[in-house]
Amino acid sequence: MLHRRRGENGPVPHRNGRFHCINQQWFFATREQRLVGPYRDQDEAEAALESRLAPPRANRIDRFGS
């Protein structure tokens, strides 16, 4: 599931033309129209894009004996 961009309200708009299959390898396009990949299939390309767009996880430092 793709997320809204910062400043967007309502449902996530359709991102047309984001995924491309070239010579049986899959890529996704960035806003700058750069292709990222290759991936084995569209599902793998979609997962990579979702991972790239996910908000960063906060760094946690667990302290023991405090």
QUIUR-V255695 format. One record per helix or strand. SS is the DSSP state (H for helix, E for strand). FROM is the first residue (numbers start at 1). LEN is the number of residues. Records with the same first field share a line. If there is no record, write none. Layout:
SS->FROM-LEN / FROM-LEN
//
This chain:
E->19-4 / 25-5 / 35-5
H->42-12
//
